[in-house]
Amino acid sequence: MTVPGVVHLGLGAFHRAHQALVFETLQERYGSQWSVYAFSMRNPAVAEQLAANHHRYHVRVSDGSGTRWKLCTGIGQVAVVAQAPQKLVAAIADAHTRWITLTVTEKGYTSDLANLLVQGLHARCKARHAGLTIASCDNLHKNGDHLRALCQAASVDQPALWDWIASSCTFPNSMVDRIVPATTPALVQACEQATGLADLAAVSTESFWEWVLEDRLVNPDDAAVLRSAGVQVVADVLPYELAKLNLLNGSHSALACLGALLDIETVDQVIAQPDLSAWVEALMLEDLGPGLTRQDWPAYAQSLLRRFANPTLSHSVHQICKDLSQKIPQRWQAPILRARRAARMPVQLAFAAALAIRYWQGASESGQTYTMEDMQAHDMHWLAKRHAGNATESVRTLGRLANLWGSELAQDEQWLETVRGFLQSIQDHGIRQTLSQLKPVGKTLAS
């Protein structure tokens, strides 16, 4: 049996359509040291599906030139942390393990996660094995630094262990970019038609992908190896991270709220409507992009519009709205503050903020209700429903939540009044009429 060299936490669709494919390429070129032992954190379904398929699964890759199916063999073993946490500890401590990667979503970075990692690292230290490169691949600002701080806090009563972790392990920051919708029954059916197999673990994605990784690795030779597979290993990830968080993730959350409220099911269907697409474009050009230090951000933003328009992905707007309260601080807060500190009002983002407040009421403009999956869904829905129809009280309540917007924006009266005005207009005249008043400033990306 192949002995994996990479332990991965988070067995969702994104990992299976992104890093697992990179590691598969590396296995083909450099051997089993890049094979993956993948752990689902709680849900056993995907692990069971993969185990039944000998850890193989299909990936559908679609772009403007067509669609192709690929059988992925990059995952060597699977397990579920909630069922057998000792397997994770043992895998981290195994002498063959070289890397740990994580895609556990923004809400997954908890003390429990850090405690598990530290337990494994403790066992590894006691066994006198080499340190590990531990790479967070989630949409968190300075994700590696954040994970390192969590692990330091988890080992605060074990200073000798932390000294070993700090001196032997690295926590590089990274940025990953690829659109990967959740697997649907329609995708499984399409897989069976194309391959003859009803693969419940199949995933669908686009041809575009990026993985930008900080050059802070335990084994410096890994940088050249990763570059050979298309990973960008750079001195500073921050310009790429902020561009992705703001432009892709930020616009995704905004257009998802817009689609949910207008009873539009998928991202490509939103982009197919000229007035909605023009607003997403203006949002990126006017509010999300200015101030970013990634030099090619206008071209990156333009590519996003083409990627969003890909009809094969069928990316559900409600899936993107999941955990909205955790995503807004990461995706919108920084560009709003950049504008406000430059004495400019980011009107497109103010409209997006009004959409978010309206979204938390739990029903579209036509009255269709939807389920909100969010750690704070109950509180947000209760507040939004309590003040539904009263824009002033809605913004006074939801717009002043410092954990959502940050303390500076929660006290910015001009910003709050602008959001209130848009919410009032949405209530009085509807989303589309309000949107028609938001004229883009200057040239658009397509011009």
Stockholm file with secondary structure:
# STOCKHOLM 1.0

chainA/1-447         MTVPGVVHLGLGAFHRAHQALVFETLQERYGSQWSVYAFSMRNPAVAEQLAANHHRYHVRVSDGSGTRWKLCTGIGQVAVVAQAPQKLVAAIADAHTRWITLTVTEKGYTSDLANLLVQGLHARCKARHAGLTIASCDNLHKNGDHLRALCQAASVDQPALWDWIASSCTFPNSMVDRIVPATTPALVQACEQATGLADLAAVSTESFWEWVLEDRLVNPDDAAVLRSAGVQVVADVLPYELAKLNLLNGSHSALACLGALLDIETVDQVIAQPDLSAWVEALMLEDLGPGLTRQDWPAYAQSLLRRFANPTLSHSVHQICKDLSQKIPQRWQAPILRARRAARMPVQLAFAAALAIRYWQGASESGQTYTMEDMQAHDMHWLAKRHAGNATESVRTLGRLANLWGSELAQDEQWLETVRGFLQSIQDHGIRQTLSQLKPVGKTLAS
#=GR chainA/1-447 SS CCCCSEEEECCSHHHHHTHHHHHHHHHHHHCGGGCEEEEESSCCHHHHHHHHTTTCEEEEEEETTEEEEEEECCEEEEEETTTCHHHHHHHHHCTTCCEEEECCCGGGCSHHHHHHHHHHHHHHHHTTCCCCEEEECSSCTTHHHHHHHHHHHHTTTCHHHHHHHHHHCBCCCEEEECCCCCCCHHHHHHHHHHHSCCCTTCEEEESCCEEEEESCCSSTTHHHHHHHTTCEEESCCHHHHHHIIIIIIHHHHHHHHHHHHTTCCBHHHHHTSHHHHHHHHHIIIIIISTTCCCTTHHHHHHHHHHHHTCTTTCCBHHHHHTTHHHHHHHHTHHHHHHHHHTTCCCHHHHHHHHHHHHHTTSBCTTCCBCCCCCTTHHHHHHHHHHTTTCHHHHHHHHTTCHHHHCHHHHTCHHHHHHHHHHHHHHHHHCHHHHHHTCCCCSCCTTC
#=GC SS_cons         CCCCSEEEECCSHHHHHTHHHHHHHHHHHHCGGGCEEEEESSCCHHHHHHHHTTTCEEEEEEETTEEEEEEECCEEEEEETTTCHHHHHHHHHCTTCCEEEECCCGGGCSHHHHHHHHHHHHHHHHTTCCCCEEEECSSCTTHHHHHHHHHHHHTTTCHHHHHHHHHHCBCCCEEEECCCCCCCHHHHHHHHHHHSCCCTTCEEEESCCEEEEESCCSSTTHHHHHHHTTCEEESCCHHHHHHIIIIIIHHHHHHHHHHHHTTCCBHHHHHTSHHHHHHHHHIIIIIISTTCCCTTHHHHHHHHHHHHTCTTTCCBHHHHHTTHHHHHHHHTHHHHHHHHHTTCCCHHHHHHHHHHHHHTTSBCTTCCBCCCCCTTHHHHHHHHHHTTTCHHHHHHHHTTCHHHHCHHHHTCHHHHHHHHHHHHHHHHHCHHHHHHTCCCCSCCTTC
//
